[in-house]
């Protein structure tokens, strides 16, 4: 079978490393270009874990070079930086999976949330949100530009989706979510400093976190009705993993919520509906989302666990790329957890 040549732009970051790790074991995708601000650096110097495993130079992210050599580009760069790169690559016939927030939201919501004018409304209108359980695999398969979901939205949306038909959306959906420190990226700030995180757990940007509008927009579209979201993120003293606890008021009873979730996700093998509570350790290092649910009175409690760097970023990007090139969704996705 012919190789599909791909670029990883933003190769020096955590999500860039996870993309590289998966791609090295992918039977069809071949890394042709590593891009980043560390042009000229050996990738194993940036990621010592790759020493004696993979050798390549990081190059400056020149659009012409990427377009000449690659059929697909993963953009693992911050929001606002991805727009210019994506637009140029799309104009040159390169498919794009964007891991930033630049193409996830409606234009008005994006501009209000991120405080900038969106400079590529034409491609924004064509972008497909890359959560197959929500958007559908066929929509992603026909896309040239896929907006990879955020990690908090992935865990939260997957928790709420099966139960939207039963939910009383006049009451807010309450989401209490906790993430490992790697979600904050490679660059250290005060709240991710060891002395701040170690033996500690704390909220940050409660209610006003920038992922709240993404969750609200996507759940409202799915429900065909405006959903109010109260989203409170926390930082855990762990490297990777995410736990989302979601509370929804019910307008009608659910006889067997576990069976309801299993039937909803029957065609999605990377959603595991558990009889008991979920654990970050059981999904760390994998593309799985584990889900547990329980009803009490007129409230349903749903909890999901994902790996924030994988299901919340890099393995999700690979899954979307698989669909974009008519490959099996599950091809090369990591499935064995880092437990114990």
Helices and strands as residue ranges (DSSP letters): E 4-9, H 14-23, E 29-35, H 43-46, G 48-50, H 63-69, E 72-75, H 82-91, E 95-98, H 107-114, H 121-126, E 128-129, H 132-135, H 137-141, E 145-147, H 151-160, G 161-166, E 173-179, G 181-184, G 190-192, H 194-197, E 201-204, H 212-223, E 229-236, E 242-249, H 257-264, E 271-273, G 280-282, E 289-296, E 299-306, H 314-324
